[in-house]
């Protein structure tokens, strides 16, 4: 006579496996769907990031062209010591940072701010100041970090 306990135990295990499988089938399908969606989302994100990098590069290039002063603009600019100080304060820069941004020494910026009236400049200093007038605080900070980061 077969062992009833063993047969009963095998039947319980078979029914339990069947119940577990039916209960987990929907979860398996949901997991497969979630994995497929995740793969699709990752592909979409990668595509969007690529487009974003391209658009950002174009926007930065256009902004650089906007900031670059024209020769007539530089020649006609009237810059005073008070104007240099106000510009530096507006950009939130120290004299050293402003000097690095414009391309001169810290001592030059100090001298400019002390003088009254219209200033005269050598080299590209005037063009640097005219260009700095068009920068936002964030753009100025970014340029300073690039300039000072290269020096380290």
Buried (B, 14 or more C-beta within 10 A) or exposed (E): EEEEEEEEEEEEEEEEEEEEEEEEEEEEEEEEEEEEEEEEEEEEEEEEEEEEEEEEEEEEEEBEEEBEBEEEBBEEBEBBBEBBBEBBEBBEBEBBBBBBBBBBEBEBBEBBBEEEEEBEBEEBBBBBBBBBBEBEEEBBBEBBEEEEEEEE
